[in-house]
Amino acid sequence: MVLRSLPLALILALTACPAPRPPPVKPLPPSGGDGKITWAHASTAAEVPSTPPTPGTFRVHLIDVGTGLAVLIQGADFAMLYDAGTNDKDERPSRVTAYLAAALGPSGDELCGEAAPGTRRTIENVVLSHPHFDHASALDLVLHCYEVHQFWDSGRVNETVFYRELLAAIGKATQLTYHTAVDVPASHEVAVKGMTIHIPVWETFHEGDEVQLGEGAKFTILHAEGKPLKDPNQNSVVLAVQLGTTRMLLVGDAESGERRDPSYGVGDVEEFLIDHHKQDIRADILQVGHHGSKTSSRRDFLAAVHAQLALVSSGPKRYGKTTLPDHEVLEELAAQGATILRTDEHDGACPTTGRIGGDDGPGGCDSWVITIRP
């Protein structure tokens, strides 16, 4: 073909490269449940219930923070937060406080999202499973924005700036009691990253301790290492949470060992839980360990838990060559009969604008609100 003899418009049409097609956007997942336990997808503040549950009813919020974990539990008379952090550079701690403002109401100053001058709402219990950034990066901001009465921490010191800032915030919170699984030093001081921090009210907790949350709700500590271990994941604080007649298991990053297929035998913390708390780990709702990694969720452990609902909080950050969750873990959960709720399904392209905490970053599109009725 001799292009010089053709009209310019036709030449341009013949030589132009076709515009790349944008990747298809997955539709938002449906809601579901059996009447007693129901779940609904939430991307915007309007989709998050803004009033407390009625007495006898409870809510569990799996907050989409990108690559991390944050779980809010509510009753008519209490609020509890288990972890709050992200490992994505494009995510900000304000994603968590924006979600808390939607669920609990505005609290604190302009740093807290929707400012509420003169108002500091209460979160009675905050639990940090272990001191990794993707579980803790938002907690100092939570302490700034909310009045926290009880803070539960493994006590395994992580020599990092973020953990130093968190402990400094705990030390300044005069209304707060700090609990760790390690012994309290006589000085009530801890040294982290070149700074010595004094924590006025500091107590030790132990495996088997029960903590009342509110009417018909409590948690029991199933794993609490009394000494720091090499990997903070091994110090994960594991909780069996009772919400009426519904049971939930929170495991943080508790593992079974190296990355293996779920058919491989249990080890490490999962083996301990089966050996010492086999009846207690039976749960209707499971927060899947280590973001759905093959380091956790061995077949025997999942069979012992036998959860109806599996919560997988993960995001786009790669760990080496791996982006979690591992498909083998998802397949095993499905084979065990669990319904899987994930926070990562729309990390690349969210069909919703006006996400809680803003439209920048991978988080905010796939939060879940689980309602537990009597």
C-alpha positions in Angstrom: 0.0 0.0 0.0 1.3 3.5 -0.9 0.4 5.7 2.0 1.4 8.9 0.3 -1.5 8.7 -2.2 -4.1 8.4 0.6 -5.9 11.2 2.5 -4.2 12.3 5.7 -7.1 11.2 7.9 -7.0 7.7 6.4 -3.2 7.5 6.8 -3.5 8.4 10.5 -6.3 5.8 11.0 -4.2 3.1 9.3 -1.0 3.8 11.2 -2.4 4.7 14.7 -1.9 2.2 17.4 -5.1 1.0 19.0 -5.6 2.4 22.5 -5.0 -0.2 25.2 -8.1 -1.5 26.8 -8.3 -0.9 30.5 -8.5 -4.0 32.7 -12.0 -5.2 33.5 -13.3 -4.0 36.8 -14.6 -6.8 39.0 -18.1 -6.3 40.2 -18.5 -5.8 43.9 -19.1 -9.0 45.8 -22.6 -9.8 47.1 -23.8 -9.7 50.7 -24.8 -13.0 52.3 -25.4 -15.0 55.4 -27.8 -17.4 57.1 -29.9 -15.0 59.2 -27.9 -15.3 62.4 -24.5 -14.3 60.8 -24.8 -12.0 57.8 -22.2 -9.9 56.0 -22.3 -6.9 53.7 -19.6 -5.3 51.6 -18.7 -1.7 52.5 -16.7 0.8 50.4 -18.2 4.1 51.5 -19.2 5.6 54.9 -22.9 5.3 53.9 -22.5 1.5 53.8 -21.2 1.4 57.4 -23.8 1.3 60.2 -23.3 4.5 62.2 -25.3 3.5 65.4 -24.3 0.8 67.9 -25.8 -2.6 67.5 -28.9 -3.3 69.5 -28.4 -5.3 72.8 -27.6 -8.9 72.1 -26.4 -8.1 68.6 -22.8 -7.7 67.6 -20.8 -6.4 64.6 -17.4 -7.4 63.3 -15.8 -5.0 60.8 -12.9 -6.3 58.6 -11.4 -3.0 57.6 -9.7 -2.8 54.2 -6.3 -1.3 55.0 -4.5 -2.7 52.0 -1.6 -5.0 53.0 -2.3 -5.3 56.7 -4.9 -6.0 59.3 -7.5 -4.1 61.3 -10.6 -5.7 62.9 -13.2 -3.7 64.9 -15.7 -5.5 67.1 -18.8 -3.7 68.5 -21.5 -4.5 70.9 -24.2 -2.3 72.3 -22.0 -1.3 75.1 -18.4 -1.7 73.9 -15.9 -1.3 71.1 -12.7 -3.3 70.6 -10.0 -3.0 68.0 -7.6 -5.8 67.1 -4.6 -4.5 65.1 -4.6 -1.5 62.8 -1.8 -1.2 60.3 -0.7 -1.3 56.7 2.5 -2.1 54.8 1.6 -0.1 51.6 3.5 3.1 51.0 0.4 4.7 49.4 -1.8 3.9 52.4 -2.1 6.2 55.4 -3.1 5.6 59.0 -6.1 8.0 58.4 -7.8 5.2 56.5 -8.4 3.5 59.9 -9.5 6.5 61.7 -11.9 7.5 58.9 -13.5 4.0 59.2 -13.7 4.3 62.9 -15.4 7.7 62.5 -17.9 6.1 60.2 -18.7 3.2 62.6 -18.2 4.9 66.0 -18.7 8.5 65.3 -16.3 11.4 64.8 -13.7 11.8 67.5 -10.8 14.1 68.1 -9.2 16.9 66.1 -8.5 17.5 62.4 -5.9 14.7 62.4 -8.6 12.2 63.0 -10.5 12.7 59.7 -13.9 14.2 60.5 -13.0 16.5 63.3 -15.2 16.6 66.4 -13.8 19.4 68.6 -14.1 18.5 72.3 -15.3 15.0 71.6 -13.2 11.9 72.3 -15.1 8.7 71.9 -14.1 5.5 73.7 -12.6 2.3 72.4 -12.5 0.2 75.6 -9.9 -2.4 74.4 -7.2 -2.2 71.8 -5.2 -5.4 71.1 -1.9 -5.5 69.1 -1.3 -9.1 68.1 2.4 -8.4 67.5 4.6 -5.4 66.7 4.9 -5.5 62.9 4.2 -2.4 60.9 1.3 -3.9 58.9 -0.5 -4.5 62.2 0.4 -1.4 64.2 1.2 1.6 61.9 -2.2 3.3 62.7 -2.4 2.6 66.4 -0.6 5.8 67.6 -3.1 7.8 65.6 -6.0 5.8 67.1 -4.6 6.6 70.6 -4.5 10.3 69.6 -8.1 10.3 68.3 -9.9 8.0 70.8 -9.9 7.4 74.5 -8.5 3.9 75.0 -8.9 2.2 78.4 -7.0 -1.1 78.0 -4.2 -1.7 75.6 -3.0 -5.3 75.1 0.4 -6.0 73.6 2.6 -9.1 73.3 5.5 -7.2 75.0 7.9 -8.4 72.3 9.9 -5.2 71.6 10.5 -4.3 68.0 13.5 -1.9 67.6 11.7 0.4 65.1 10.6 4.0 65.1 6.9 3.2 64.6 6.9 0.9 67.7 8.8 3.6 69.7 6.2 6.1 68.8 3.4 3.8 69.7 4.8 3.1 73.2 5.4 6.8 73.6 1.7 7.4 72.9 0.8 4.7 75.4 3.0 6.2 78.0 1.3 9.6 77.6 -2.3 8.2 77.8 -3.1 8.7 81.4 -6.5 6.9 81.3 -4.9 3.8 79.8 -3.8 0.5 81.4 -1.0 -1.2 79.4 -1.0 -5.0 79.4 1.8 -7.3 78.1 2.5 -11.0 78.3 6.0 -10.3 79.6 6.9 -9.4 83.2 6.6 -5.7 84.1 10.0 -4.2 84.9 10.3 -2.6 88.3 11.1 0.8 86.7 8.0 0.6 84.4 10.4 1.6 81.6 11.2 0.2 78.2 14.0 1.2 75.9 13.2 1.3 72.1 15.2 2.7 69.3 17.4 5.0 71.5 14.6 6.2 73.7 13.5 5.2 77.2 9.8 5.3 77.7 8.0 5.3 81.1 4.6 3.6 81.2 2.8 4.5 84.4 0.1 1.7 84.6 1.5 -1.6 83.3 0.2 -5.1 84.1 1.0 -8.6 82.9 -1.5 -10.9 81.3 -1.3 -14.7 80.9 -2.7 -17.5 78.8 -6.2 -18.4 79.9 -7.1 -14.9 81.2 -10.7 -13.9 80.4 -11.6 -10.3 79.7 -15.2 -9.1 79.8 -16.0 -6.8 76.8 -19.7 -6.1 77.5 -23.0 -7.8 78.0 -22.7 -11.3 76.5 -19.2 -10.7 75.1 -15.7 -11.6 76.3 -12.4 -12.7 75.0 -10.0 -15.4 76.3 -6.3 -15.3 75.7 -5.2 -18.6 74.1 -1.6 -17.7 73.3 0.7 -15.3 75.2 4.4 -15.9 75.1 6.0 -14.7 78.3 9.4 -14.1 76.6 10.4 -12.4 73.3 11.0 -14.9 70.5 13.1 -14.5 67.4 10.2 -13.7 65.0 7.5 -11.4 66.4 4.9 -13.5 64.6 5.7 -16.2 67.1 4.6 -13.8 69.9 1.1 -13.3 68.3 -1.6 -12.8 70.9 -4.4 -15.2 70.0 -7.9 -14.5 71.2 -11.0 -16.6 71.4 -13.8 -14.0 71.3 -17.3 -14.9 72.5 -20.1 -12.8 71.0 -23.4 -14.2 72.4 -23.4 -17.8 71.1 -21.1 -17.0 68.2 -17.4 -17.7 68.5 -14.6 -15.9 66.7 -10.8 -16.7 66.6 -8.3 -13.9 66.2 -4.8 -15.2 65.4 -2.8 -12.3 64.0 0.2 -13.8 62.2 0.3 -17.0 64.2 2.1 -19.6 62.0 2.8 -23.3 61.6 6.4 -22.8 60.3 7.9 -22.4 56.8 5.8 -21.9 53.7 4.2 -25.3 53.0 1.1 -26.7 51.4 -1.8 -26.8 53.8 -1.7 -30.6 53.8 1.7 -30.4 55.6 1.6 -31.1 59.4 1.0 -28.3 61.9 3.8 -26.7 63.8 4.7 -23.7 65.9 1.7 -21.7 67.3 -0.9 -23.6 65.4 0.4 -26.9 66.8 0.4 -25.3 70.3 -3.2 -24.2 69.9 -4.4 -27.7 68.9 -2.4 -29.4 71.7 -3.5 -27.0 74.4 -6.8 -25.4 73.3 -8.5 -27.7 70.8 -11.9 -27.0 72.1 -11.4 -23.3 72.5 -10.2 -22.7 68.9 -13.5 -24.0 67.5 -15.0 -20.9 66.0 -17.8 -19.7 63.6 -15.6 -16.9 62.3 -11.8 -17.1 61.7 -9.4 -14.3 61.0 -7.1 -16.2 58.7 -3.5 -16.2 59.9 -0.7 -14.2 58.3 -2.9 -12.7 55.6 -3.6 -16.1 54.0 0.1 -17.1 53.7 1.2 -20.7 53.5 3.2 -20.2 56.7 -0.2 -20.6 58.4 -3.6 -22.4 57.9 -2.5 -26.0 57.9 -5.3 -28.4 57.1 -5.5 -29.9 60.5 -5.7 -26.5 62.1 -8.5 -25.3 59.8 -10.3 -28.6 60.5 -10.1 -28.0 64.2 -11.4 -24.5 63.9 -14.1 -25.5 61.4 -15.1 -21.9 60.7 -18.2 -20.9 58.7 -16.7 -17.6 57.8 -13.0 -16.9 57.0 -11.7 -13.4 57.0 -8.6 -12.8 54.8 -7.0 -9.3 55.1 -4.3 -8.8 52.5 -3.1 -6.4 49.8 -0.8 -5.8 46.8 2.6 -5.6 48.5 4.9 -8.4 47.4 6.9 -10.3 49.9 9.8 -11.6 47.7 8.0 -13.1 44.8 4.7 -13.6 46.7 1.5 -11.6 46.9 -0.8 -12.9 49.5 -3.1 -14.7 50.0 -1.7 -17.9 48.6 -4.2 -19.7 46.4 -3.5 -23.0 48.1 -4.8 -21.5 51.4 -7.9 -20.2 49.7 -8.6 -23.6 48.1 -8.1 -25.3 51.5 -10.6 -22.9 53.2 -13.1 -23.5 50.5 -12.6 -27.3 50.7 -13.3 -27.0 54.5 -16.6 -25.4 53.6 -15.8 -21.8 54.7 -17.2 -18.7 53.0 -14.2 -16.4 52.4 -14.4 -12.6 52.7 -11.3 -10.9 51.3 -10.1 -7.3 51.4 -7.9 -7.5 48.3 -10.3 -8.2 45.4 -10.4 -4.6 44.1 -6.9 -3.4 45.0 -6.1 -2.6 41.4 -9.4 -1.1 40.3 -12.2 -0.1 42.6 -15.6 0.5 40.9 -16.6 2.9 43.7 -15.5 6.5 44.3 -15.7 8.2 47.7 -14.0 5.3 49.5 -13.7 5.6 53.3 -10.4 7.3 53.9 -10.0 8.5 50.3 -9.6 7.1 46.8 -5.7 7.0 46.8 -4.0 3.8 47.7 -5.2 0.2 47.4 -7.3 0.1 50.5 -10.8 1.1 51.3 -12.7 -0.7 48.6 -13.3 -4.1 50.2 -14.2 -3.7 53.9 -16.8 -6.1 55.4 -19.5 -5.6 58.0 -20.5 -8.8 59.7 -23.7 -8.8 61.9 -24.2 -11.4 64.5 -27.8 -11.7 65.8 -29.1 -13.7 68.8 
